[in-house]
Amino acid sequence: MVVPDTTRESTGVEELRGLIERIEQLEGEKATLVAEHRKFAADIRAAGYDPGIIERIVRLRRSDSTRLPDQEYFLDLYSQAVSISVLESWF
């Protein structure tokens, strides 16, 4: 007769439960951050700035600066393909 290894099974169940609880915790933290981000965007707007433009600047600062010329080239190319000026799409 084979005796089941309940220690291994209970360890697996505990591990799974821990993983699920961690995901739930991260989801809660994410919701809190999203709410804080929205409030901060409202504060930016109240100060007279455009949050969308600031977000673009943050993305540019975060991006690989060696790729910026390529990105600008393709932005211009794609914009021409759909017959819009880059400046028209920003304003």
C-alpha positions in Angstrom: 0.0 0.0 0.0 1.3 3.4 -1.0 0.9 6.1 1.6 0.3 9.6 0.1 2.8 12.2 0.9 0.5 14.7 2.7 3.4 16.9 3.7 4.3 17.6 0.1 0.6 18.2 -0.8 0.0 20.5 2.1 3.2 22.4 1.2 2.0 22.8 -2.4 -1.4 24.0 -1.2 0.2 26.5 1.1 2.5 27.7 -1.7 -0.4 28.1 -4.1 -2.5 30.0 -1.4 0.5 32.3 -0.8 0.9 33.0 -4.5 -2.8 33.8 -4.8 -2.7 36.1 -1.7 0.3 37.9 -3.1 -1.5 38.5 -6.4 -4.5 39.9 -4.5 -2.1 42.2 -2.5 -0.4 43.4 -5.6 -3.8 44.1 -7.2 -4.8 46.2 -4.2 -1.5 48.1 -4.4 -2.0 48.7 -8.1 -5.5 50.1 -7.5 -4.1 52.5 -4.9 -1.3 53.7 -7.2 -3.8 54.3 -10.1 -6.0 56.4 -7.7 -2.9 58.4 -6.6 -1.8 58.8 -10.2 -5.3 60.2 -11.2 -5.2 62.6 -8.2 -1.7 63.8 -9.2 -2.8 64.3 -12.8 -5.7 66.5 -11.4 -3.1 68.4 -9.4 -1.0 68.9 -12.5 -4.0 70.2 -14.4 -4.9 72.5 -11.5 -1.4 73.9 -11.7 -2.0 74.8 -15.3 0.0 72.1 -17.0 -1.1 69.3 -19.4 -0.7 65.9 -17.8 -0.6 64.2 -21.2 2.4 66.2 -22.3 4.2 65.6 -19.0 3.6 61.9 -19.4 5.2 62.0 -22.9 8.2 63.8 -21.4 8.5 61.1 -18.7 8.3 58.4 -21.4 11.0 60.1 -23.4 13.2 60.4 -20.4 12.7 56.8 -19.5 13.3 55.6 -23.1 16.6 54.6 -24.7 18.1 57.9 -26.0 20.0 56.0 -28.7 16.6 55.0 -30.2 15.1 58.5 -30.2 16.3 59.4 -33.8 14.7 56.2 -35.1 11.5 56.9 -33.2 11.3 60.4 -34.5 11.9 59.1 -38.1 9.2 56.5 -37.8 6.8 59.0 -36.2 7.3 61.4 -39.1 7.0 58.5 -41.6 3.8 57.2 -40.1 2.3 60.6 -39.8 3.0 61.3 -43.5 1.4 58.0 -44.4 -1.9 59.0 -42.7 -1.6 62.6 -43.9 -1.2 64.4 -40.7 1.5 66.6 -39.3 3.0 65.6 -35.9 2.1 69.0 -34.5 -1.5 68.6 -35.7 -1.8 65.3 -33.7 -0.5 67.0 -30.5 -2.9 69.9 -30.5 
